[in-house]
Amino acid sequence: MLPKIGLGAAAGLVIATVGIPVAVGVLGFTGAGIAAGSAAAKMMSAAAIANGGGVAAGSAVATLQSIGAAGLPVAAKAAITAGGALLGAIPK
């Protein structure tokens, strides 16, 4: 059972540190801001229209931009890693 937990934790760590930031970047959420013409730009436009011209703090767009600019917080990486370990421990 311990090797499965280790594999699950490793998978969670890879997803947290590499997979999510890459996916967010592909959408157009970058360290330099939202890329013009990207899916992120369309999401931001829709959010701004829905909120009367601004993007609400804590919204999906704001959160994804934060990840694109600074990466995932350590707490999120730890939670994803722990989740991977738990999934690895589930008997099949």
Secondary structure, DSSP 8 states (H G I E B T S, - for coil): -HHHHHHHHHHHHHIIIIIHHHHHHHHTEETTEE-TTSHHHHHHHHHHHHTTSS--TTSHHHHHHHHHHH---HHHHHHHHHHHHHHHHS--
